[in-house]
Amino acid sequence: MKKEYYKLVRDNIPEIMRKEGELPKTAVMTDKEYHNELGLKLQEECNELLSSYDISEFADVLEVLEAIAKSQGISWDKVLAEKVDKAKKKGKFDKKVFLMYSEC
């Protein structure tokens, strides 16, 4: 029986499938295809996170974000440094502030 996926998967998934007796067919994407598939994968993983809040889903989202940064030539350390900088300048989300409107 053929099961279709047509999506970006983690590097070791085909080998895991082979060990389970499956015969996966894979291809290596172009940079443009990879960039597009990373965006789709981020949406997929965010949806899974929002439906379960399981720790493994947090890890999946971070893995995809790290891959996107790397594909854009941005080091993960720089992303984390930017996160710290923004938190210092603009705060975090700890206080649950909900902005309703502003009058000028």
C-alpha positions as CSV (number, residue, x, y, z in Angstrom):
1,M,0.0,0.0,0.0
2,K,1.3,3.5,-0.9
3,K,1.1,6.2,1.6
4,E,1.8,9.7,0.3
5,Y,3.5,12.4,2.3
6,Y,5.0,15.0,0.0
7,K,6.5,17.1,2.8
8,L,9.8,18.0,4.5
9,V,10.8,15.5,7.2
10,R,13.7,15.3,9.6
11,D,16.9,13.8,8.2
12,N,16.7,10.4,9.9
13,I,13.0,9.7,9.0
14,P,13.7,7.7,5.8
15,E,16.2,5.4,7.7
16,I,13.7,4.9,10.5
17,M,11.0,4.0,7.9
18,R,13.4,1.5,6.3
19,K,14.1,-0.2,9.6
20,E,10.3,-0.5,10.0
21,G,10.1,-2.3,6.7
22,E,8.9,0.6,4.6
23,L,10.4,1.7,1.3
24,P,10.5,5.6,1.3
25,K,11.0,7.5,-1.9
26,T,12.9,10.8,-1.3
27,A,14.4,13.7,-3.2
28,V,16.7,16.5,-2.3
29,M,15.1,19.9,-2.7
30,T,16.5,23.1,-4.3
31,D,17.1,26.0,-1.9
32,K,13.9,27.6,-3.1
33,E,11.8,24.5,-2.5
34,Y,13.5,24.0,0.9
35,H,12.7,27.5,1.9
36,N,9.0,27.0,0.9
37,E,8.8,23.7,2.7
38,L,10.3,25.1,5.9
39,G,7.5,27.6,5.9
40,L,4.9,24.9,5.5
41,K,6.6,22.8,8.2
42,L,6.6,25.7,10.6
43,Q,2.8,26.1,10.1
44,E,2.3,22.4,10.6
45,E,4.4,22.3,13.8
46,C,2.8,25.4,15.2
47,N,-0.7,23.9,14.6
48,E,0.4,20.7,16.4
49,L,1.8,22.8,19.3
50,L,-1.3,24.8,19.7
51,S,-3.5,21.7,19.7
52,S,-1.5,19.8,22.4
53,Y,1.1,22.0,24.1
54,D,3.2,18.8,24.4
55,I,6.9,19.4,25.1
56,S,7.9,17.5,21.9
57,E,5.9,20.0,19.8
58,F,7.8,22.9,21.4
59,A,11.0,21.1,20.4
60,D,9.7,20.6,16.8
61,V,8.9,24.3,16.4
62,L,12.3,25.3,17.7
63,E,14.0,22.8,15.3
64,V,12.2,24.3,12.3
65,L,12.9,27.9,13.4
66,E,16.6,27.0,13.8
67,A,16.6,25.4,10.3
68,I,14.9,28.6,8.8
69,A,17.5,30.8,10.5
70,K,20.4,28.6,9.2
71,S,18.9,28.6,5.7
72,Q,19.0,32.4,5.8
73,G,22.6,32.6,7.0
74,I,21.6,33.6,10.5
75,S,23.2,31.8,13.4
76,W,21.0,30.5,16.2
77,D,23.2,32.3,18.7
78,K,22.4,35.6,17.0
79,V,18.6,34.8,17.1
80,L,18.9,34.1,20.8
81,A,20.9,37.3,21.4
82,E,18.2,39.2,19.5
83,K,15.5,37.6,21.7
84,V,17.4,38.8,24.8
85,D,17.8,42.3,23.4
86,K,14.1,42.6,22.5
87,A,13.1,41.4,25.9
88,K,15.3,44.1,27.5
89,K,13.9,46.9,25.3
90,K,10.3,45.9,24.9
91,G,9.7,43.3,27.6
92,K,8.4,39.8,27.4
93,F,4.8,38.5,27.6
94,D,4.8,37.7,31.3
95,K,2.4,40.4,32.4
96,K,-0.4,39.3,30.0
97,V,-0.9,42.8,28.6
98,F,-3.7,43.1,26.1
99,L,-3.6,46.4,24.2
100,M,-7.1,47.5,23.3
101,Y,-6.5,50.8,21.6
102,S,-4.6,54.1,21.7
103,E,-5.9,57.6,21.2
104,C,-3.8,60.3,19.5
